[in-house]
Amino acid sequence: MKRLLLFAGLPGVGKSTISRGVSKKTDTMIVDLDDFKKTDVDPVLVKHEIDPPDLRWSYYQKALEYVFGRFDEGLEVAIMDEVFHLHSLRTQLESCCVDRHVQVTWIEIQCPYEVVKKRLQATARTGHILTTEESLNMYLRFQDIFEAFPASTENRITVNNEGGADIDSLVDWILSRG
């Protein structure tokens, strides 16, 4: 069974860091949605606005088609990380995966703003599409519109990334659940 691990959560909560840890431990490919976003979205808008749902869906689709192509070549598991803030887009994405017989596991990373702020100000944002300040601003923008996962979502793991747990412990915990 092909499997797609989707790391969701507000900007700066640790999705990329934790997904890289899962990738490293499981030798799983990460598909960076930012690579697809860069071809569809004006770079100025990326830093200051939230993409409208139709534009966001266009690069989600491109990333999915890329993943499906890798699955057709024999890949078993892939990882994507993104805010995935709208329930309608999450449902649409999941539906595409069901149509292709791909199992979806959502891994929602949660972390309060003050912890995110402290972490982002203490570390370099090497390789990220947003600077520290841009990430903090986007966190606040997305916080207001992020649609909660339904409580009954069976294929979701929720990770609280605010404590002092090291990444390896969080990765092991995630892997033990799914």
Buried (B, 14 or more C-beta within 10 A) or exposed (E): EBBBBBBBBBBBBBBBBBBBBBBEBBEBBBBBBBEBBBEBBEEEEBBEEBBEBEBBBBBBBBBBEBBBEBBEEEBEBBBBBBBBBBBEBBEBBBEBBEEBEBBBBBBBBBBBBEBBBEBBEEEEBEEBBBEBEBBBBBBEBBEEEBEEBEEEBEEBBBBEBBEEBEBEEBBBEBEEEB
